[in-house]
Amino acid sequence: MFTWEALETWLKDTGGTALKFLIRVLLALLIYYVVSKLIKKLCKWLSKRMDQLHVEQSVKSFIVSLVRYGTLIFTVITIVVQLHIVEASAIAAVIASAGVGISLALKGGLSNFAGGVLILLLKPFRVGDYILVPAAEVEGTVKKIEMYYTTVTSIDNQVIMIPNAALTDNTITNVTAMDKRKLEIKVGISYQADMHRAKNILLELLDEDERIEQEERQVFVASLDASAVTVGFRAWVKTEDYWPVKWKMNERIKESFDSEGIEIPYNQLDVNIKEKGFGDKEQ
């Protein structure tokens, strides 16, 4: 049964302690809010400073994320201990007793962190590179390399965050690592078509496009297949021109072969019906 005497007794016994604890929690939230704002400004200043020093973008994003999250974690632990919200001995006991569980829980995070460090040291790719990650079925342009994740944007502008461990543990193709790429296009022509004329057409098309470099060009007969003679070429182009040139050359090859009467065969079945003559006997 509630009485004023019982309320006064509770306030004397526990009310003061509860009020002190509430004040500590509110003070902790206030300090965290102020410190988080300061950390944000610090990260902005650090980012601008590294831009002035021409620090590589991948290194910059990794360091900024490391400073942000590391400082926040340190701030939270310091606030909790200094305001006696939780005693330091209690925190140490919890960490010691849950050491195995924490290590298992952080296994992925630590491997991702280590992966981020390896990426920065070995530089298999950098911010701005276009990469292929077959194991993750991901490809796109690298936008950020952070503590745990690398952010990639796909060609249709989807934002994909890949754990760093997945990048260091699997094969990565860096499409834009080199300034030039070798373009190879093959096309099948009919056995009745003029093979030499087809090769000359390919040479003419290579001469027409100024984006295709002159050195080390090759025009060849790749194979003699069941229903076609496969001809093709190889030539160097700038990496940024690779796909535009490839698409344009496919279009020009089709147009030129059509105008010259060079057939590009497709799978078909020829059926010959032989009529039975007057003197033929039934089998």
SULQUI-V757631 format. One record per residue. N is the residue number from 1. RES is the residue in one small letter. NEAR is the number of other ideal C-beta (glycine too) atoms within 8 Angstrom. Layout:
n=<N & N>
res=<RES & RES>
near=<NEAR & NEAR>
//
This chain:
n=<1 & 2 & 3 & 4 & 5 & 6 & 7 & 8 & 9 & 10 & 11 & 12 & 13 & 14 & 15 & 16 & 17 & 18 & 19 & 20 & 21 & 22 & 23 & 24 & 25 & 26 & 27 & 28 & 29 & 30 & 31 & 32 & 33 & 34 & 35 & 36 & 37 & 38 & 39 & 40 & 41 & 42 & 43 & 44 & 45 & 46 & 47 & 48 & 49 & 50 & 51 & 52 & 53 & 54 & 55 & 56 & 57 & 58 & 59 & 60 & 61 & 62 & 63 & 64 & 65 & 66 & 67 & 68 & 69 & 70 & 71 & 72 & 73 & 74 & 75 & 76 & 77 & 78 & 79 & 80 & 81 & 82 & 83 & 84 & 85 & 86 & 87 & 88 & 89 & 90 & 91 & 92 & 93 & 94 & 95 & 96 & 97 & 98 & 99 & 100 & 101 & 102 & 103 & 104 & 105 & 106 & 107 & 108 & 109 & 110 & 111 & 112 & 113 & 114 & 115 & 116 & 117 & 118 & 119 & 120 & 121 & 122 & 123 & 124 & 125 & 126 & 127 & 128 & 129 & 130 & 131 & 132 & 133 & 134 & 135 & 136 & 137 & 138 & 139 & 140 & 141 & 142 & 143 & 144 & 145 & 146 & 147 & 148 & 149 & 150 & 151 & 152 & 153 & 154 & 155 & 156 & 157 & 158 & 159 & 160 & 161 & 162 & 163 & 164 & 165 & 166 & 167 & 168 & 169 & 170 & 171 & 172 & 173 & 174 & 175 & 176 & 177 & 178 & 179 & 180 & 181 & 182 & 183 & 184 & 185 & 186 & 187 & 188 & 189 & 190 & 191 & 192 & 193 & 194 & 195 & 196 & 197 & 198 & 199 & 200 & 201 & 202 & 203 & 204 & 205 & 206 & 207 & 208 & 209 & 210 & 211 & 212 & 213 & 214 & 215 & 216 & 217 & 218 & 219 & 220 & 221 & 222 & 223 & 224 & 225 & 226 & 227 & 228 & 229 & 230 & 231 & 232 & 233 & 234 & 235 & 236 & 237 & 238 & 239 & 240 & 241 & 242 & 243 & 244 & 245 & 246 & 247 & 248 & 249 & 250 & 251 & 252 & 253 & 254 & 255 & 256 & 257 & 258 & 259 & 260 & 261 & 262 & 263 & 264 & 265 & 266 & 267 & 268 & 269 & 270 & 271 & 272 & 273 & 274 & 275 & 276 & 277 & 278 & 279 & 280 & 281 & 282 & 283>
res=<m & f & t & w & e & a & l & e & t & w & l & k & d & t & g & g & t & a & l & k & f & l & i & r & v & l & l & a & l & l & i & y & y & v & v & s & k & l & i & k & k & l & c & k & w & l & s & k & r & m & d & q & l & h & v & e & q & s & v & k & s & f & i & v & s & l & v & r & y & g & t & l & i & f & t & v & i & t & i & v & v & q & l & h & i & v & e & a & s & a & i & a & a & v & i & a & s & a & g & v & g & i & s & l & a & l & k & g & g & l & s & n & f & a & g & g & v & l & i & l & l & l & k & p & f & r & v & g & d & y & i & l & v & p & a & a & e & v & e & g & t & v & k & k & i & e & m & y & y & t & t & v & t & s & i & d & n & q & v & i & m & i & p & n & a & a & l & t & d & n & t & i & t & n & v & t & a & m & d & k & r & k & l & e & i & k & v & g & i & s & y & q & a & d & m & h & r & a & k & n & i & l & l & e & l & l & d & e & d & e & r & i & e & q & e & e & r & q & v & f & v & a & s & l & d & a & s & a & v & t & v & g & f & r & a & w & v & k & t & e & d & y & w & p & v & k & w & k & m & n & e & r & i & k & e & s & f & d & s & e & g & i & e & i & p & y & n & q & l & d & v & n & i & k & e & k & g & f & g & d & k & e & q>
near=<3 & 4 & 6 & 5 & 6 & 9 & 9 & 8 & 8 & 9 & 9 & 7 & 6 & 7 & 9 & 8 & 7 & 8 & 8 & 8 & 9 & 8 & 8 & 11 & 9 & 8 & 9 & 12 & 8 & 8 & 10 & 11 & 8 & 8 & 11 & 10 & 8 & 8 & 13 & 9 & 8 & 10 & 11 & 8 & 8 & 11 & 10 & 8 & 8 & 12 & 9 & 6 & 6 & 4 & 9 & 7 & 9 & 14 & 10 & 12 & 12 & 13 & 11 & 12 & 10 & 9 & 12 & 11 & 9 & 8 & 11 & 11 & 8 & 8 & 13 & 9 & 9 & 8 & 12 & 11 & 11 & 6 & 9 & 7 & 9 & 8 & 7 & 7 & 6 & 8 & 12 & 8 & 8 & 8 & 9 & 7 & 6 & 8 & 8 & 6 & 7 & 9 & 8 & 7 & 7 & 8 & 8 & 8 & 9 & 8 & 10 & 14 & 11 & 11 & 15 & 15 & 8 & 10 & 16 & 11 & 6 & 6 & 8 & 7 & 10 & 9 & 11 & 7 & 12 & 10 & 13 & 9 & 15 & 8 & 7 & 8 & 5 & 10 & 9 & 12 & 8 & 16 & 8 & 9 & 13 & 11 & 10 & 9 & 10 & 13 & 13 & 15 & 10 & 10 & 5 & 4 & 6 & 7 & 8 & 10 & 8 & 13 & 11 & 18 & 11 & 12 & 14 & 10 & 6 & 10 & 6 & 10 & 8 & 10 & 10 & 9 & 6 & 6 & 4 & 9 & 10 & 8 & 13 & 7 & 10 & 8 & 10 & 11 & 15 & 10 & 6 & 4 & 12 & 6 & 10 & 6 & 10 & 13 & 12 & 8 & 13 & 13 & 11 & 9 & 12 & 12 & 6 & 6 & 10 & 3 & 8 & 12 & 9 & 4 & 5 & 7 & 13 & 7 & 10 & 9 & 9 & 7 & 6 & 5 & 8 & 3 & 7 & 11 & 13 & 13 & 15 & 12 & 12 & 10 & 12 & 11 & 14 & 9 & 11 & 5 & 9 & 11 & 6 & 8 & 13 & 10 & 8 & 9 & 12 & 9 & 8 & 10 & 13 & 9 & 8 & 11 & 14 & 8 & 6 & 8 & 6 & 13 & 9 & 11 & 9 & 4 & 3 & 5 & 3 & 4 & 4 & 4 & 4 & 4 & 4 & 4 & 5 & 3 & 4 & 6 & 4 & 3 & 2>
//
